[in-house]
């Protein structure tokens, strides 16, 4: 498969604090990766490093063959990286339609297709951001990233704080994206088994270092390793 993303021996953090320590990973076009670890392990830091929001002390990141460090932060979405941050960043005074129209870029994903993925959003298309439930805001954040037509989608804690029925809706949508969406996906998730159930491969971070890499199914089947690595019972 064609390589899409390569993180090569990256050490990064904030100010003088180093959070990631010599991290390497590779992701091919259309691949899916669960990024796991305990709180504070560096999972979100790795995602925001890809978005240019940390200080990189060493190493480099290549995306689609080019040096990602050469791209300004605001150019990374245009280059093909879609980011759904943990905070969602939904605008309270924009409707669902306006959120999608504001960032849409040419490609297979448009508002119609986003509403097919999330029918609940179409029902709320004229609602303001602050009139949506937490689950609906999460669906909107993902839909908004998709209509930028990324090659790589970064999902940071997409299931956090959601009711079980909404978790199942989101999982079904993410599973569909991974299986048929034609884009690569990295999922950061505290609920390790949920992420492992919708991805092909997994990496576990501990104190900013990679301590495990392998197939998601194999890790999910190894309860002892899962408990040791991410404290899952």
N, C-alpha and C positions, 0 to 999 in steps of 0.2 A: 504493500500500500504506500501511497505517496505521503511523505512526512509533512505535517502541517505546522506543528509546534515543537520546538526543542529548547528546553531549559537546561543550560549547561553550567554546572558548578556555581550556582548563584548563591551568593551571600548578600542578604538585604535586610533592611529594617527602617527605623524611624530615628532621625537625628543621628546620635552616636550609638543608639541601641541596635544590636544585631539580633534579628529574630529568626531569619532563615540562615542555615549554615551548610554551604556546599551542596545545594539541592540540584538534582538533575532528573529530568523526565523527558519523554518523547511521546507525541501523540500524532497519529496518522489522520488523514482525512476521514471523516465519518466515524471516528472511534469515540468511545465513551469511557470516562474515568471517574471513579469515586475517590475523592480526596478526604481521608479520614484522619482522626487523631483526637486526643483529649483537648479540652479547653486550653487555649494558649499555646497549642503545638505549632502554630504558624500557618494554618490552613487559609484563613482569610488574607493573611499577609502575602501568601503566594499569589492569590487572585489579584489583589490590588497592585502587586508588583507587575503583573502582566498589563495592568491598566496605567502604569507609570506613576503610581501614587506613593512609592517608597524610595528610599535611597539605596541604590545598588552599589555595594562595596567591591564585589568581585563577580566574575562570570558574565555570561551573556544569554540573551533570549533571542532565538530566531523564529520568525513567523512567516510562513510561506516563502522561506528561503532568504528573507531579508532580516537585517538587524533591527529588532523592535525598539532598541534604545534611540534609534534615529528618528522615530516618530513622536511628535508631540502628543500629549495626552488626548487632546480632542480629535486627533487624526486616527486613533486606534479603532474607533467604531467604524470609520470609513474604510479602514484596512480590512475589516471583517471580523472584529471581536465584539460580541454582544455580551453585556454584563448586567446581571440582575443582582444588585447588592442586597445584603441582609436587611437593610433599612427600607428597601423598595423605592423610596424617593418618588412617590406618586404626588403630583401637583394637586393641591386641594381645590383649586379654582378652575381646572380644566375638565371637560367631559372626557369620557372614555374615547369617543371618536376623535377629539382634539389631541389627546395624548398620542394616538397612533398616527394621525396625520402630521403631527409636528416633526416626527423623526423618520418617516417612511422613506426608504430608498428603493430604487428599481430592483426587481428580482421576483422570485416565485412567492415570497411571503408578502401578502398585503392584508388589509383589514378584513376582507372577506374570508381569507383562509384562517386568519387569527380567530375570527368569530366561529368558524367551523371547529377549531380546536377547543375553544372555550365558549360554548353556547350561552352560558350564564352571563358572559360579558356582553354579548349582543343584546340581551334583555336589558342591560344597564347602560347601553351605549350613549345615552344622553344624560346619564347621571354624572355629577361631579366626583372628583377623586375622594373628597371627604364624605361622600354619601355611600361609599362602598365598604363592605365588610373587609376584614383582614384577608380572608381567602380570595375575595374578588380583587383586592389590591395586588395580591401576589400574582394572580392570573394576568392582570393588566401589566404588571412589571415584566412578566415573561413575554406577553404578546408585543409589548413595546420594543423589547429587544429583538424579537423575531422579525418585525417589519423593517428593521435596518438591514435585513438579509445577511446575517453574519455567516462566516465559515466555522467559527468557534463560539459556543455559548457557555458562559460562566454562570453557574447558579450557586449562590451563597446562602446556605440554610433555607432552601425554599419551603420546607415543611414546618418551620418554626412557628409555634403558637397557633396552629390551625386545628380546627375540629376534625375528628377522624374521617368524616364523610368528604371533607374538602381535601384532606391528605390523599384519599383514594382517587379523587378526580385529578389532582395534580400528578400523582404517580402514573395514572393511565396516560395523561398527556405527555409526560416526559418519556415514558416507555415508547409511545408512538414516535416521538421525535428521534429517539435513539435508533429505532428500528427502521423508520421510513423517511426521516427528515432530511437525510443527506448532509447533515452537519455534525461536527464534533462537539461533544459536551463534556464539561468538567463539573462535577457536583460536589460541593462541600456540604456535609450533612452530619449532625450529631447522632441522628438515628442511623447507625451504620448499616443495619440490615435493609433499611429502605433503599439506601443508595446502592448497596451491593446488588439488590434485586433488579435494578434497571440499568446497570452498567456492565461493561465487558471486563474491565481491568480495575485494579485498585492500588493506591499508594497510601501508606500510613506514615504520618509525621510524628515525631516525638522530639520536643525541644528544638524544633526547627530543622531536624535532620530526617532523611528518609530511613525508616527502620524496617519497612516491608514493602515489597512490590510483587504483584502476581495477578492471577485471574480472580475476578470478583466472586464467581461461583465457588472456587476452591476455598477462599477465605470465609465465605458465608457458611460453608459446610464444616469448617474447623472451629467449633465453639471455643475450644481451649485457647487457640491463637487469637481469636476475636476478643475474648475476655482479657487476655494478657495485653493486647495491643491497644484496645480502645475501651476497656472496662465494660464490655457488654456481657450481660449475664446469659 
